[in-house]
Amino acid sequence: MKRRSQVVGLLGWGVVTFAAAAVGAWASTSSASFYATLALPAWAPPASVFGPVWSLLYAMMAVAAWLVWRERGWRGAQPALTLYLLQLAVNALWSWLFFGWKLGALAFVDILVLITLVCATIVAFARIHRGAAVMLLPYLAWISFASALNFAVWRANPGLL
């Protein structure tokens, strides 16, 4: 694959990944103020942590998808890349469920589905490019932590979520 095609591919996966992030962020425009009103467990991070962590995770996700695409192209990696795109959509939906629509129970179900899809994506990526799969492990760790936080916050805030 030519260098120009690789750069365009990296930019493309970056645009797709950060577009999903933007869709989720749109639902989260007032998330910091809403988060401040919630009863939180002692282990909940401050709202200021989420933006930098998510920015790094989305960048790693985009590079991982690009590595898989670069290895096999869309046709050769279609099942793995389709899983990737599906988990991106489920990821963006979580922000709408939790912050936009304040549906804590559905957000929790969504994040469990997300964990399952990310695990499947990691397995599919590992079959194509082991490094790409490894790059998704911090994302899996973060959403696993986020699922516990989602559950705890939802249960502690029955009137708000």
N, C-alpha and C positions, 0 to 999 in steps of 0.2 A: 504494500500500500504506500502510495506516495506521501511525502511529508505534508503537503498541502491538504490532502484528504484527511490525514490524521488530525491536523489542527482544526479543520472544519468539523470533524467528528467530535473532537473534544469540546469545542464550543457548542455544538448541537446538543450533546448530552448535558452540558452545563445549563444551557437555556431551558431544556425540558425539565431538569431537576429543580432549578431555581424558580421556574414558572409554577411548579407544584408548591414550592415553599411560599411563593407569593400568594397563591390562592388560600393557603392556610393562614398566612399572615394577615390577609384581608379580614378574616373572621376574628383575628386576635388584636385588632387595633386598640381596643380598650382592655386588653388582657391584664396589663400590669395593675391597673386600678381595681379590676374585678378580683384578681389574685390577692390583692391586699385586703379585700373584704372577707375572704374565706378563712374559716378555721383550718389551720394547717398543722400537720404533725411537726414535731420538733426537728425532724430530719429533712424537712422540705427546704430546697435551696431558695435563695432570694430570687425575685423575678429577673434581676439583672443578669443572672447566670444563663438563662435560656437562650437569648439571642446569640451570644458568641458560641455556645455549644452547638446549637442548631446550624449556624453558618459553617462551622468546621465539618459537622457530620454531612451536610448536604454537599459540600465540596468533595469529600471523600466518596460519597455515593456516586456523584457524577463521574469521577475518575474511574471508579470500579466499573460502572456501566460502559464507559468508553473502552476500558481494557478488554472487556468481553466482546464488545462490538469490533474492536480492532483485531482481535484474535480470529474471529469467525465471520464477521459481517452480520448484517441483519438476518439474512436467510439461514446462516449456519448457527446463529445464536437466538433465533426467534423465540423459542419457549422460555429461555432464561431472561431475555430482555422484556418479554411480555409480562412475566412475573414481576420484574423490576418496575415496569410502568403501572401495573396493578397495585403494587404496594405503595407507590407514590400517591396514587389516587386515594387509597385508604388512609394514608398518612394525612393528606390535606383535609379529608373529611373529618378526622378527629378534632381539629381546631374548630370547625363549624359546630360539631356536636357539643363540645365542652364549652368553648368560649362564646360562640355565636348564638347557639340555641339553648345553652345551659342544660343539656341533657346528659347528666353524669353517668347514668346507667348505660345509655347507648354508646357514650364515649368509651366506657370501659369495655363493652363488647367489641367495639371497633378496634381498640388497641390490642385486644387478644387476637383478633383476626389479623391485625398488622404484624404481630409477633410471628404468627404462623406463616404468613406470606414472606416475611423477611427470612425466616429459617429456610423456607423452600427456595428463595432466591439465592441464599448463601450456598445451598447444596448445588443448585443449578450452575451458579458461577464457578464453584470449585471444580466442576467437571470440565470447565473451559479454561479458566485462569485462576490458579490458587491464590495469587496475590489479590485479585479482585474480591474474592470471597473473604479474605482476611480483612480487607478494608471495610467490610460491612459489619465486622464484629463489634466495634465501638457503638455503632448505631443500634445493634441488637441489645447491647448492654444498656444503653440509654433508654430505649423504649421499654425494656423490661423494668428498669427503675421507675420510669414514668407510669407504667401500668399500676405499680404498687402505690404510687403517689395519687394517681387518678382514683383508685379504689378508696384510699384513705380519705381523700378530700370529699369525694362524693358521699361517703357514709357520714362524715362529720358535718356536712352542710345540706341536710335534707330540704330546707326551705329555699335554698339557692340553686341547687342542682337536682 
